[in-house]
Amino acid sequence: MSLFTSTEKLFASSILVGMTAAALAAQAVAQEKAAPPDFSSDNVGWVGLNGGGPFYEPVPGLIPPVSQDPAHPFTPNGVGRQPTFRIADLTNPNLKPWVKERMKQDNDEVLAGKVAFTPGSSCMPAGVPGFMGYGGPNPTYFLQTPKEVWIIHSEQVRRVYMDVPHSENPKPSWYGESVGHYEGDTLVVDTIGQNVQSFVDVYRTPHTDKLHVVERWKIVDDGKMMEATFTVDDPDALYQPWTGMRRYRRAQREITENICAENNQHLFDYHIPTASKPDF
């Protein structure tokens, strides 16, 4: 009788422990879903670091992004020397031949005096991850709702649809189709379906419609900094996916409107679109 009672107690204790663990796990999941990281409270924006530098930092141990040609180092404005455009290092072994060929032609034209043109130069959307190439002084802002997260920089707006799968055949667009979810304190964004009119970086690296980008946004350094790591996969342009990082500092500023094209129709021949007649 005593043995039966002892076994019964042990069985009951096991059930109680299991129920307690399950309850704690459910509570943790509920808290995770109920309290996502707050990237946007009280007019908080995020200003990219290294505005005059390489923009994308490599992640140790992973395949790095395209970098500058050591023979033609980039010189930004305001340093007392003639500014230059960015020239890509085409010895990068991860670029497929057609990518290198196109970039070499572009490099040669820029070194001969042509303006280094990017879609963002003429107020077109920058694409992903090209969107992250922006430096200062304007911050990047997040607008978070349960169903969507908007990532805003000046006149550029990205929409991330939360907790939904990708469409079966998304129509190609400048920013493609971005779906996201939270993993604890991290916003994970998966983007496909981009058109081929943008570049993936400030070195004007092209891509195909198979481009697939996964970003992980996270607040670090006691809320003072934002860190975004992202992996870029394009099997028709790259031999292997590469990973980069972008760091941002917190900025307490209201969002201001940036009218991109006004009075700039002849600025450096960037091909900013103009209307020959009213559209109303």
N, C-alpha and C positions, 0 to 999 in steps of 0.2 A: 504494500500500500504506500509506503513511504517513497519507494522507487518511482511508482506511477506519479505521485504528487510532484516529485522533484523534476521528472521529465516534462510534466505538464507546465510547470512554472518556467522551465527553460524554453519550451516552445512559445509560451505567451510572451516571454521577454524578447525572443527573437522577432516575433510579430511586431511588438512595440518599437523595437529598434528600427525595423524596416519601415514602419509607418512614419516614424519620426524623420528618418533620412529622406523618405519620399516627400514629406511635407516641406522639409527644408529646401529640397531641390526645386519643388514647385514654387516655393516662395521666392527663391533666388531667380528663377525664370521670370516670374511675375514682376519682380522688382526691376530686372533687366529690361523688360518690355515697357514697363511703366516709366522708367527714368532713363531715357537715352541721353547721351552727352549733349550739353547745351553749347553750341558753337556761336550763338547769335544774340545772347541776352544783352540788353542795355546798350544798343548801338555798337556792338563789338564788330570790328572788321579785322582782317588779317593781311599784313603787308609782307610781300615776299622779300626774303633776304637775298644777298648777292645780286642786287639789281644790275650791277655792271660786270658780273662774273659769268660763270658757266650755266647758271640757272639750275640745271639738274645736277644733283650730286650723285656720285655712284654709291651703291650699297655694298659694303665689304663682303667679299665672298660670292657675289653674284655678277652676271654679265653686265657691264656698264653701258650707259647711253653713248651716243656719238659725242665726241669732244672736239676742241679746236685744233687746227693744224699748227704744230709748234713753229713752223716756218712763217706763219702769218698770225701772230697773237692778236687777239681782239683788244682795241683801245676804245674805252668809252668816252663820252663827253665829259668835259670839266676836269681833265687831269693835266692840262697844259700841253698836250700833244695832239696831233691830227687824229680825230676819231676815225675808226675803221669799221667795216662790217665784219660779221663772223664768217670765217672760212672753215669748213669741216675737214677733219682728218680722215682722208679716204684710205688710209692703211688699216682702218677698222676691219677685222676679219669677219665680222658678223653681217656685213652688208652684202646682198646678192649683186651679181655683176650689173644688172640693168639699173639698180639704185646708184651704184658708184658711177656709172657712165653718165647718168642724168645729173648727179651732183657735181661731177667734174666739169661738165659743160657750164653749170651754174657758177661754180667757183671761178672758172676762167673768165666768164663775163663780168663778174663782180670785181675781180682783180684788174680787169681792163677798164673799169670805170662805171659799170652799170650799177644802178641802185639794187640792193638786195631786197627783193620784193617778197612779202608774205601776205596772206589774206588779211591778217589783223591790221596791216599797214593801211588798207583801204576800207577799214571798218567792217570787213566781213568776219563771220565767226571763225574762231581760231581752231576749233576741233579739240579732240582729246587725244593725247595729253597736252597739245599745244596751248590750251587754255592756261596751263600752269606756268608757261614761260613768261607771263607778265611779271614785271618787277613793280617798283613803286612809281609814283607816290600814292596812287589810288589803291585802297585796300580791296580785298575780296571778302564778300559777305555771304552768310548762310541764312536762309529763311526756311525754318523747319516746321513741318506739319506732319500729322500721322501718315498721310498718304503721299506727300511729296516733299522733297528737299530741293530748294532752288539755290544754286551757287551763282553769285552775281559779281561781275567785275566790270565797272563802268557801264558801257552799253551792251555788254555780253551777258547772257543769262542761260544757264544750263538747268534742265529739269530732270530730277532723279525720281523715279516712281518706286515707292517703297513696298517691299514685301509682296512683289508680284513677279512672275516669270517673264522672260523675254517673249515678244511676239514671235510667231512661227517664221514669218518673212518680213522683218521690218523694212520699210521704205528707206533707202539711203538718204541721209541728210547731213548737214554740217556737223552737228553734235551727236548724230546717231541716236540710238535708244539706250538710255541709262536706267538700270534698275538697281535698287540698293536695299540694304538691311543693316541693322546694328549688330555688332558682335561685342557685347559689353560696352566699353567706352570708345569703340571704333566704328566709324561709318564706312561700310564697304560698298563700293560702286562698281558695277560691271557694265561696260559699254561695248556695243556692237553696232553694225549698220551705219557706219559713217561713209559719206561720199569721199571721193579722192581729190577734192579741191584744197584740202588743208595740208599742213606739214605736221610732223610729230614733235618738232623742236625748233629752236632758233637757228639751227644750221640748215634749215630748209630741206630736211630729210623727207622724201616722199613715202607714201604708203599705198596699199591696195584696199579694195573693199572687204578684205578679210581681216582687217585690223581689229584686234580685240584687246581692250585695256581694262585692267582691274586696279582700282585705287583703294587705299586704306588711309582715311583721315583720322587723326587722333590729337587731342590736346595733351601737351607735355609741359614739363618745367613749371609745375604748380600753376597751370593756367596761363602762363605768360607766352607760350609758344604753341604753334600748330605744326604738326609734321605730317606730310603726305608722302607715302611710298606707293609706287605704281609699277606694274609690270606690263610691258608692251609686247604683244605677240602678233606677228604677221608672217605666216609661212611662205607667202609669195615675195616678200621683201627682205626677210631676215632668215638666217640659218637657225637661230635660237632666240627665244624671248629675252629681252633685257629689262633691267629694273633700275629705276631712278628714285631720287628723293627730292622733295622740295620743302623748305622750312619757311615759316611765317611767324612774325611777331604780332602780338595783340595790339590793336589800335582802337582807341575809344573815339570813334567818329561817326557822324551821321552819313547815310548814303546820299551822295550828290549826283545829279544828272550830268552825264557827259555827252554833249552833242557832237558826235564824232566827225561828221562830214562838213559841218557848216564852215564856209569860207576856205575850205581846204582843197578845192577841186584841182588845183595845179601844184600841190605840194609834192615835190620830188617825183612827179609823174607816177604817183602810186595808183592811178586809175580809179580814184574814188568815183562811184557812180553819181551822175547828175541827171536831173529830169528836164527834158526839153519842153514839157508841157505839164500843167497841173494834172494830178490823178484824182481830182474830185470835181 
